[in-house]
Amino acid sequence: MSGPTLADDCLCGLDGEQRACVEGRVYGPCDHPNCGGVCEMEADCDCPCHHASRTAPTVADADHLAFRAHHGQVDKAGRPYIDHPRAVAAILAQQGHSDHAVMAGLLHDVVEDTPITLDDLRAAGFPEDVVSAVDAVTRRDGETYMDMIRRAAADPLGRLVKLADNANNSDPQRMALLDPADAERRGRRYAKARAVLLAGSAADELDAFWGPFNPAAERG
């Protein structure tokens, strides 16, 4: 089987590497006769060398994907949007959560705010708990903010990601960059969300999220 080389505009930018692409294509040099020199790794590809060498995405891969996906986007204060998912991931990493949690933190807005889909993340090889967490924190068409928060609270990894997201969004320094009325409105919404996300939490978890990162925030 033969195919074209990886497109220059692929969000992954993994030209020449035997890794998954979020666009559902993976190409790389291959000597196996079934590939004809270039292997397109899809479900029906029977090239054993590429399937054996395919590696799982890492935190660095998630960061690269998020950076490419959010390229050109800015937040409400006009700063590069990628700063936010990186801050969420940093909170989770500093708390000692798993690489899967950190990956979900980096990717938590790509489905809601970019053309990337959940199936794209699966095609890229991200673990299902990471994909499920991204789904849990992604607001669906016609869904209210609080309905999404309740879905996030029901997903173990999604709950952690949304708590870290809430902590970063509630940071006084970040809120100070917003219009005062908008900051007040968002503050009320984030406090209401925290009450759902932190329901039944132990004291050490409360301190983990609100001690080091945002001591001024009300816990809800």
C-alpha positions in Angstrom: 0.0 0.0 0.0 1.3 3.5 -0.8 0.2 6.9 0.1 1.3 10.6 0.1 3.6 12.1 2.7 2.2 13.8 5.7 0.6 17.1 4.9 2.6 20.2 5.8 -0.4 21.7 7.6 -1.0 18.6 9.8 -1.6 19.9 13.3 0.8 17.3 14.7 3.8 18.3 12.6 5.1 14.8 12.9 6.6 14.6 9.4 8.9 11.6 9.0 7.9 10.1 12.4 6.0 6.9 13.0 3.4 8.4 15.2 -0.3 9.1 15.1 -1.6 12.3 13.5 -4.8 14.0 14.8 -6.0 14.2 11.2 -6.1 10.4 11.2 -3.0 9.8 9.0 0.4 8.5 9.9 3.1 8.1 7.3 6.7 7.1 7.5 9.4 5.2 5.5 8.9 1.5 5.4 10.5 -1.4 3.6 7.7 -3.9 4.0 6.3 -5.0 0.6 2.7 -4.3 1.7 3.5 -0.6 2.1 5.3 0.2 -1.1 7.8 2.5 0.7 5.3 4.7 2.5 2.9 3.3 5.2 -0.4 5.0 5.9 -1.2 3.5 9.4 -4.9 2.9 9.3 -7.1 0.2 10.8 -6.8 -1.9 7.6 -3.0 -1.5 7.2 -1.3 -4.8 7.5 2.3 -3.5 7.8 3.7 -5.2 10.9 6.8 -3.0 11.2 4.9 0.2 11.7 2.2 -1.2 13.9 4.9 -2.7 16.1 6.8 0.6 16.4 3.9 2.9 17.0 4.4 4.7 20.3 1.9 6.1 22.7 1.7 9.9 22.8 3.5 11.6 25.6 2.9 14.8 27.6 5.2 16.6 25.2 3.0 15.4 22.3 -0.1 16.7 24.0 1.6 20.0 24.6 2.7 20.2 20.9 -0.8 19.3 19.7 -2.4 21.9 22.0 0.1 24.6 20.9 -0.6 23.9 17.2 -4.4 23.7 17.8 -4.6 27.0 19.7 -2.1 28.8 17.5 -3.4 32.4 16.9 -6.0 32.2 19.6 -6.0 34.7 22.5 -7.8 34.8 25.8 -10.2 37.5 27.1 -7.1 39.6 28.1 -5.5 39.3 24.8 -2.7 36.9 25.9 -1.8 33.7 23.9 -4.5 31.1 24.7 -2.0 28.3 25.1 -0.9 29.9 28.3 -4.2 28.7 29.9 -4.1 25.0 29.2 -0.4 25.0 30.1 -1.2 26.6 33.4 -3.9 24.0 34.0 -1.5 21.2 33.2 1.1 22.7 35.5 -1.3 22.7 38.4 -2.0 19.0 37.9 1.7 18.2 37.5 2.6 20.2 40.7 0.0 18.2 42.6 1.6 15.0 41.5 -1.2 13.7 39.3 -0.6 11.2 36.5 0.7 12.0 33.0 -2.8 11.2 31.8 -4.2 14.0 33.9 -1.5 16.4 32.7 -2.3 15.5 29.0 -6.0 16.0 29.6 -5.2 19.4 31.1 -3.2 20.4 28.1 -5.9 19.2 25.7 -9.0 20.2 27.7 -10.1 23.0 25.3 -9.1 21.6 21.9 -12.4 20.0 21.1 -14.5 22.9 22.3 -12.4 25.7 20.7 -10.6 24.1 17.7 -11.5 21.8 14.8 -10.0 18.8 16.6 -12.6 16.1 17.5 -12.6 13.4 20.1 -12.1 10.9 17.4 -9.0 12.8 16.2 -7.6 12.4 19.7 -8.3 8.7 19.6 -6.7 8.4 16.2 -3.6 10.1 17.6 -3.4 7.3 20.2 -4.3 9.2 23.3 -5.6 6.9 26.1 -9.3 6.6 26.4 -9.4 8.1 29.9 -7.7 11.2 28.5 -10.2 11.4 25.7 -13.1 10.8 28.2 -11.8 13.6 30.4 -11.6 16.0 27.5 -15.2 15.0 26.5 -16.4 15.5 30.1 -15.1 19.1 30.2 -16.2 20.0 26.7 -19.5 21.9 26.6 -21.9 20.3 24.1 -24.4 22.0 21.8 -27.4 23.2 23.8 -25.8 22.3 27.1 -25.7 24.7 30.0 -22.4 25.5 31.8 -23.6 23.8 35.0 -24.8 20.7 33.1 -21.2 20.4 31.7 -19.9 20.9 35.3 -22.0 18.1 36.5 -20.8 15.8 33.8 -17.2 16.8 34.6 -17.7 16.0 38.2 -18.8 12.5 37.3 -15.6 11.7 35.5 -12.6 11.1 37.8 -10.0 12.6 35.5 -12.4 15.2 34.1 -13.2 16.4 37.6 -9.5 17.0 38.3 -9.0 18.8 35.1 -12.0 21.1 35.6 -10.9 21.9 39.2 -7.5 22.9 37.9 -9.2 24.9 35.1 -11.4 26.6 37.7 -8.4 27.4 39.9 -6.5 29.0 37.0 -9.6 30.9 35.8 -10.2 32.2 39.3 -6.7 33.4 39.8 -6.9 37.0 41.1 -4.1 38.1 38.8 -5.9 36.7 35.8 -9.3 38.0 36.9 -7.8 41.5 37.3 -7.1 41.7 33.6 -10.9 41.4 32.9 -13.6 44.1 32.9 -14.7 44.4 36.5 -18.3 43.4 35.7 -17.2 40.4 33.7 -14.8 39.4 36.4 -17.6 39.6 39.0 -19.9 37.5 36.9 -17.3 34.9 36.2 -16.3 34.8 39.8 -19.9 33.9 40.8 -20.1 31.2 38.1 -16.7 29.7 39.1 -17.7 29.6 42.8 -20.9 27.8 41.9 -19.0 25.3 39.8 -16.5 24.6 42.6 -19.4 23.7 45.0 -20.3 20.9 42.6 -16.8 19.8 41.7 -15.6 19.8 45.4 -18.7 18.1 46.8 -17.5 15.4 49.2 -13.9 16.4 48.9 -11.5 15.7 51.7 -9.7 18.6 53.4 -6.4 17.8 51.8 -7.9 18.0 48.4 -9.4 21.3 49.2 -6.1 22.6 50.3 -4.3 21.1 47.3 -6.4 23.1 44.9 -6.9 26.3 46.8 -3.8 26.6 49.0 -0.9 26.9 46.7 -2.7 28.2 43.6 -5.4 30.5 44.6 -5.8 31.1 48.4 -8.1 34.1 47.8 -10.8 32.1 46.0 -13.9 31.1 47.9 -14.2 27.3 48.0 -17.9 27.4 47.3 
